[in-house]
Amino acid sequence: MVYGFNFNLSRFEATRVKQVLLHDDGEYWLNQLEVGTSEVVEVTDGHPLFTGREWILPHEFRAQEFVSRNQNEVFTRIVGQHTRKAPVVINLLTESGTYLVGEHGLIASGTVTEDE
């Protein structure tokens, strides 16, 4: 179980992991999003995050843009962005279709996109 956001019930809750996807057949570009003043969250480009209004792919974020997070419907500011390559990437497919990533609990898509 992991925590995710249930859009049908409009609340954060535990959600079952249906599948763990291990991608180790090449190099993957990771978007490093600087969140607030103390955290870097790394996600693949095909892995959208929820802004509170819409899903946005990591390369589409601009500095000073806000993303929805786990604590009291507060939003966290993206303060910078970089990329790096990684040989292995792990993604989760969840029952709710979402899961929380990073210390700030950003809402990530738990469904498969074509870019992953």
PERA-V273296 format. One record per residue. N is the residue number from 1. PHI is phi in whole degrees, -180 to 180 (999 if undefined). NEAR is the number of other ideal C-beta (glycine too) atoms within 12 Angstrom. D_FIRST is the distance of its C-alpha to the first C-alpha in whole Angstrom. Layout:
# PERA-V273296
n->N phi->PHI near->NEAR d_first->D_FIRST
n->N phi->PHI near->NEAR d_first->D_FIRST
This chain:
# PERA-V273296
n->1 phi->999 near->15 d_first->0
n->2 phi->-134 near->27 d_first->4
n->3 phi->-95 near->29 d_first->7
n->4 phi->-147 near->35 d_first->9
n->5 phi->-111 near->35 d_first->13
n->6 phi->-93 near->22 d_first->14
n->7 phi->-69 near->21 d_first->17
n->8 phi->-66 near->13 d_first->18
n->9 phi->-104 near->11 d_first->18
n->10 phi->53 near->12 d_first->19
n->11 phi->-154 near->18 d_first->16
n->12 phi->-84 near->26 d_first->13
n->13 phi->-160 near->22 d_first->10
n->14 phi->-67 near->18 d_first->6
n->15 phi->-136 near->28 d_first->5
n->16 phi->-78 near->20 d_first->5
n->17 phi->-82 near->22 d_first->6
n->18 phi->-84 near->20 d_first->9
n->19 phi->-159 near->15 d_first->11
n->20 phi->-105 near->16 d_first->12
n->21 phi->-104 near->24 d_first->15
n->22 phi->-104 near->14 d_first->18
n->23 phi->-108 near->22 d_first->21
n->24 phi->-137 near->13 d_first->23
n->25 phi->-106 near->11 d_first->27
n->26 phi->172 near->13 d_first->28
n->27 phi->-101 near->15 d_first->28
n->28 phi->-122 near->27 d_first->26
n->29 phi->-78 near->26 d_first->27
n->30 phi->-109 near->29 d_first->24
n->31 phi->-90 near->35 d_first->25
n->32 phi->-99 near->26 d_first->25
n->33 phi->-98 near->39 d_first->25
n->34 phi->-81 near->26 d_first->26
n->35 phi->-111 near->34 d_first->25
n->36 phi->61 near->24 d_first->27
n->37 phi->-109 near->12 d_first->29
n->38 phi->-134 near->12 d_first->26
n->39 phi->-141 near->23 d_first->23
n->40 phi->-120 near->25 d_first->23
n->41 phi->-107 near->34 d_first->20
n->42 phi->-109 near->30 d_first->21
n->43 phi->-140 near->41 d_first->20
n->44 phi->-71 near->37 d_first->22
n->45 phi->-65 near->28 d_first->24
n->46 phi->-87 near->27 d_first->23
n->47 phi->-114 near->42 d_first->20
n->48 phi->-68 near->34 d_first->20
n->49 phi->-116 near->45 d_first->20
n->50 phi->-93 near->35 d_first->20
n->51 phi->-92 near->25 d_first->23
n->52 phi->103 near->21 d_first->23
n->53 phi->-122 near->13 d_first->26
n->54 phi->-157 near->17 d_first->25
n->55 phi->-88 near->27 d_first->23
n->56 phi->-129 near->29 d_first->25
n->57 phi->-72 near->26 d_first->25
n->58 phi->-54 near->37 d_first->25
n->59 phi->-70 near->23 d_first->28
n->60 phi->-89 near->20 d_first->29
n->61 phi->-69 near->35 d_first->29
n->62 phi->-115 near->17 d_first->32
n->63 phi->-56 near->14 d_first->32
n->64 phi->78 near->14 d_first->32
n->65 phi->-80 near->25 d_first->30
n->66 phi->-103 near->27 d_first->27
n->67 phi->-126 near->41 d_first->23
n->68 phi->-70 near->35 d_first->21
n->69 phi->-140 near->32 d_first->18
n->70 phi->-69 near->28 d_first->16
n->71 phi->-99 near->17 d_first->19
n->72 phi->55 near->11 d_first->21
n->73 phi->55 near->17 d_first->21
n->74 phi->-84 near->16 d_first->23
n->75 phi->-112 near->25 d_first->24
n->76 phi->-109 near->36 d_first->24
n->77 phi->-88 near->24 d_first->27
n->78 phi->-82 near->35 d_first->27
n->79 phi->-106 near->24 d_first->30
n->80 phi->-174 near->21 d_first->30
n->81 phi->-153 near->30 d_first->29
n->82 phi->-141 near->20 d_first->30
n->83 phi->-130 near->21 d_first->29
n->84 phi->-152 near->17 d_first->29
n->85 phi->-97 near->17 d_first->28
n->86 phi->-136 near->20 d_first->26
n->87 phi->-80 near->15 d_first->26
n->88 phi->-136 near->17 d_first->22
n->89 phi->-133 near->28 d_first->19
n->90 phi->-119 near->23 d_first->16
n->91 phi->-124 near->32 d_first->14
n->92 phi->-116 near->32 d_first->11
n->93 phi->-106 near->26 d_first->11
n->94 phi->-120 near->31 d_first->9
n->95 phi->-62 near->23 d_first->10
n->96 phi->-82 near->32 d_first->11
n->97 phi->85 near->26 d_first->13
n->98 phi->-142 near->36 d_first->12
n->99 phi->-155 near->38 d_first->10
n->100 phi->-94 near->34 d_first->11
n->101 phi->-124 near->39 d_first->13
n->102 phi->77 near->27 d_first->16
n->103 phi->-59 near->17 d_first->17
n->104 phi->-84 near->30 d_first->18
n->105 phi->69 near->31 d_first->15
n->106 phi->-68 near->44 d_first->17
n->107 phi->-85 near->43 d_first->15
n->108 phi->-108 near->45 d_first->15
n->109 phi->-71 near->34 d_first->15
n->110 phi->-108 near->36 d_first->13
n->111 phi->-124 near->25 d_first->16
n->112 phi->-85 near->20 d_first->18
n->113 phi->-115 near->21 d_first->22
n->114 phi->-65 near->11 d_first->25
n->115 phi->-79 near->20 d_first->25
n->116 phi->-96 near->29 d_first->22
